[in-house]
Amino acid sequence: MQDLKPLVPSDELRIYRVLDGRNSLSEKDKQQLWKLERGFEGEMEFSRLVMERDIEGILLNDLLYEYKGSLFQVDKLLLINNSILLLDIKNHEDDYIIKEGKWHNERTGQDIRNPVEQLNRCETLLTNLLQDLGNKNALESSLVFVNPEFFLYNAPVDQPIIFPSQINRFLNKLQKKSLSVKKSQFILAEKLISLCKKENPFTRVPPYNFEELKKGVLCERCRRFMRKLRGRTLVCDGCGSLERVESAIVRGVKEFVLLFPEKKVTTNHIYEWCKVVESKHTIRRVLSEHFEVVGKWKSTHFIEKMEE
Ligand SMILES: [Zn+2]
């Protein structure tokens, strides 16, 4: 399987993680972070299961499109042989029950949006988009529940659902029918990637501002603040991770840009943001090495280098 559009955490999840590390999430926001993490874990888990198989095909993750004014998101598309599979990955746990067409969580007592309806909407829009691209391959769509703690009562047999205990057989089938990838499939995959929207208007994050967020370098692994150990090394007392100051500053800048796209990356801003690095000189040096310098004197700031 060729992973042509790899799975990465969304900006929304990344922002929530930073805000969590810098202590600015309410209890409600923490629950939202947990939900986002679970969703991402589910997608990672499914990617892992697909990638460890010997399946010939193309995998595309997280596609966001606008078709005639309607926005829709696709978790995963698999291009295999003559078919295109649209997969919506769900990491729900608990017992659910379908009552009069509604999906109801037995434990919390709450209804959730019917995921089959969402999938159908997505399929319709994607079918139209693919037709416009002149695609002749068949489109099949499924909801995939990856969490073994999930159970659904009253599930009709004709629903496009793959339950945890069926994933293995589903992948076996794919493996059997897969053939080496054709050039036309690559062309279609690249076209589908190029049509993706960059900005996600569904992104919802809690309000925050530079002044109120706690400053310092967050550990990449456990998101606790790191402290200076010696020379140019930082240590996390939470998990024992060590990191060079340079790499911590580069991460700090990326975080800063993610949270404050409208602010300029200046030595002073990054000095304040990273806090633990005592020397402005070091900050300036790392910025000049890893980022492009724009402007002069007081208006000097840095932007990301264009990839070669
Ligand atoms: Zn740590």
Residues whose N, C-alpha, C, O or C-beta is under 5 A from the ligand:
A	BS01	ZN	C219 R221 C222 R223 R224 C236 G238 C239 G240 S241
